[in-house]
Amino acid sequence: MTSHTVRVCGQARSADGLPRPWSPDSPAQRARVPQPMPGPGRGSQASGRAEPVTRRISALADMRWPEVSEGRRRVLVVPVGSLEQHGPHLPLDTDTRIAVAVAHRACAGHGGVALAPAIAIGASGEHAAFPGTLSVGSAALATCLIELGRHSSLPWRALLLVNGHGGNTEALAVATDRLRYEGRVCRAWHAALPGGDPHAGRTETSIMLSLAPQTVRMAAAAVGNTRSIEELMPALRAGGVRAVSPNGVLGDPRGASAAEGQRLLAGLTAGLSDTLRGVLGDISAPTGSWSRRGVASGPGAPAWR
């Protein structure tokens, strides 16, 4: 994470990007949403853990092609995350976990909406100095999303990209602009939380305590650089996150709680649900009246990472 309004994720020093996503229609049978990972986890509060999603969703990976063919194919939802350092206390796939969790919750109960497997490696060049981080860069990610959008538009009427990493923003912008230019229905939604800290701080730590507490090492959680993104931006662009934070944290994870994480997840889910309903409304309207909106975000728009 890394952003002014704080999006659940981070950002990269990329050279190309812009957002927008989308493509077609199908309800098909639904696979039950996976339950939150068990285990108490250090520093977690059982009472604040995210509630299991009880409504069913159409998980594309669990379906067979006849099920897809026979169902309504309205919107394909694709989470886009990252594999990058999140301080000494959070797992590398934090952004992907959050994007998937929010997408699961927002898709539940919607007919004709299928949830695709996540794109788990994105543009994370700003974290390259930390071992474990993997990045394909903005150009490669944009190309991947464009090709995915073109193919998905064969069966589905719309494509909705759920972005959990600020560094992916440029690639999503490039991909969605291109797909919409080609006449495809596409929308991008960014997990953003106004007032949160930029990366691996209290915001993301609280969400992970709610989602997967057994993956959070609160004993290792330590304050990082707490200056604002505006102040840090020049150094971040020049040298990446390690140049401003040796432990990789931008913010202060101390004081994070599962209860706070549950509230944050609820806000993100509400934001994505609104965007999904907007896409469904767009494709239900006459073709000539489809909305030209392409980018949406959670309670705030992503700023940096």
N, C-alpha and C positions, 0 to 999 in steps of 0.2 A: 504494500500500500504506500502511497506517498502522494499527498496532494494538499492543496490549500483547504478545500472543503473536505478533504480527506475521503478518498475513495478507498474501498477495501482493496489495497494493493500497492503498487509502486509505479515508477516510470523510468523510461530509458532515454538515452540521448540518441534518438533515431533521426533519420533524415527524410522519412516519408510517412504520411498517414492522414487519415480522416475517417469519420465513422458513418455508419448507416447500415442496416442489414435486411435480408428477407427472402421468402418464397413459399408455397402451396397448402393443401387441405386433406386431413384424414384422422378419424377417431380411433380406429383399431382397438384391440383388447389392450388392457393396461397391466403393467407389472407393478406389484406393490412397491411403494417407496421404501428403500432400505431404511432401517431404524438407525438412529444416531449410534455411533460407536460406543460400546459399553465401557464401563470402568470408571472409577472415581477420579483418577488423575489428581496430581498434586495441585493444591490451591483451588480446587473446584468446589462448587457448592451444589450439592445434588438438587436442592430445591429450585435452583435457577437454571437447570439444564434445559436445553431446547426440547420442546414437546415433540414426540414422534408425529409425522404427518400421517393422518388416518385415511384421507381420501386417496384414491388410486390415480396413478398417472400412466401415460403411455411411454415407457422407457424403450427407446428404439432398439437398443442393444439386446433386449430380452424378447423382441418380437420376431415372428417369421414373416417372410415376404408376402404370403397370402393374406395375413392379418393386416399388413400395411396396405396392400392392394384393395382389400374389401372395405377398408375404413375410410372415414372422411380425412382428408389431408389438408388441413388449413394452415397450421403454423409449425415450423420446425424450430425448436429452441436449442441453441448451441452455447454452452458455457465456455468461456475462454479465460484461462488462468495463466499461471507461471510456475516455474520451478526455480526459486531463488531464495537466498538467505533471508530469514526473518528473525535476526538476532540469535542469541544463544539459547532461547527458550521456546521458540515456535518452529514447527516443521517447515521444510522447504516448499511443500505444496499448499501452504496456507491460503494463498489467493484462489487456487483451484477449488479447494474444499469449500470455501465461502461462496464462490460463484455457483457451484453445483448445488449447495444447500439452499440458496435463495431460489434458484431455478426450480428445484424440486417442489418447494413450497408454493411458488407462484403458478406452476403448471397443474398442480393437483386439482382434479375435478373438472378440467376443461376438455370437452370433446373435440377431437380433431387437432389436438396439440400434442406433438411428440417431443420428448426430451432426448437429444442426441448425447453420446459420450463427449466428455470435455476435451478441448484442445488444451493440453496440460503444460506445454512449453511455449512461451511467448517471447516478447522483446524485453530482455532484462539486462541490457548492456551496462546499466548504471551499477549493477551488483556484481560485475564480472570479477572483481578483486577478491570476492569471497568464495572459497572452495565449495563445490556443490551446486552452485548456480549454473543453469544451462539456459542458453538463449539462442534463438534463430534470427533475431534482428527484425526490424520493422518491415523491410522489403520482402523478406521471405514469408513472414506471417501474413502480410497483406495479400501476396500472391496465393497463398494457401486458402485464405478466406474467400477470395474472389472465385477460385475454382470450385470451392465447396458451395458457394452461393449459386453458381451457374448450374451445377449438377442437382442441387437440392430443389431448384425451381422446376425440375421436370415433374416430381411427384407432389411437391407442396406449393401452396399459393404464396406463402410468405416465410421469411427467415428472420429470426430474432436472435441476435448475438448478445449474450449476457457476459459482460466484461468484469472480471474481478481484479485486474491489474492495470494501474495507471499507465505503465510503460507501453501497454498495448494500444493506447488511445489513437496514436497516429495511424497505425496499421488498420484499425477498424474504420477510421475516417476514410482512408484511401479505398478500402474494399467496399464499404457501403456506398460511397459516392459512385464508384465504377458500376456496381450492380444496379443502382437506381438509374444511372445514365443509360444502362442497357435495357431498362424497362421492367426490372424485377422489383418486387415489393420487399424492402429490407429495412430493418430498424436495428439500432444498437442501443443497449441500455448499460449504463455504467454504475457500479455499486459505489455510491458516494454518500458520505455522512458529514454534514457541516459541523465544524467545531471539533472534529476528532483529530488525533495526532496523526502525522503522516505515515509512519511505517513501523510495524512491530511494536507499537506502543500500547496504551491502554485500550484503544478501540479494537484493534485486531485481537489482542490477547483476551479481552472479554468475550468476543464472539467465539473464539476457539475454545474457551472454557465452557461455553454453552454447547458447542457442537461436538467437540471431541476432547474432553478434559484430560484423557489419558495421554494425549500428545503434548500437553503443555508442561514445561518444566519451570514452575514458578520459582523454585529455589535458585535457578540460574538467571531469572529475569532481573535486568539492571537498567537503570536510566541511561538513555543515549543522549544525542544532541537534541535539546528542547527548543532551539531557536526556530523561528517561523520559516516556512518554505521560501517566502520572499527573500529573507535574509540569506538563506543557504543556497539559493538557486545558482548564483554565479560559480560557487565552488563545486556544486553538484554537477553542473554542466561540464566543468573543466576536468574534474577528477573522479566523479562518481561518488557513491555513498561512503565508501571507505575513507575518502579524503576528509569527510566531515564527521564521521562516526566510526571509530575503530571497532565497536561491537555490532555495528549494523543497525542500530535502533535509532529512529528519529521520533523521539517522544519518551514517555515514561510509562512502562507497563505495570509498575507497582500500583496496587489499588484496583486492578482489574477484577471483575467478578462475573460469574456465570449469569447472575440475575441481570446485570447490565447488558451482557451479551445477548440475552434473550430479547430484551427490549430493542436493541439495535437490529437484530435479525428481523424482528417484526416490522420495523420501519422500512428496512430494505425490501422485504417481501411485499409490503403494501405498495411501494414505489414500482417494483417490477410488475406487480399484478395490474396496476393502472396502465402501464405501457402495453402489456399483453392484451388487455381489454381494448385498448385503442387500436392495436393491430387487427384484432378480430373484427372490430367495427369497420375498419378501413376496407378489409377484403370482403365484407358483407355488403358494402355499398356499391352502387354502380361503378364500373371501372373508371369512368371519367371523373368521379368525385373522390377517388382515393386521396388520402392525406399525403402531402409531400414532406411531412415531418420525417426526419431520419435519425435523430439522436435524442436519447432520453437518459435520465440518470435518476439516482436515488434522491433522498432529501436534498442533495447538493450536487453540483456538477464537478467532475474530476478536474483537478488543477494540474498537478504535476505527475505524479506517479501512480 
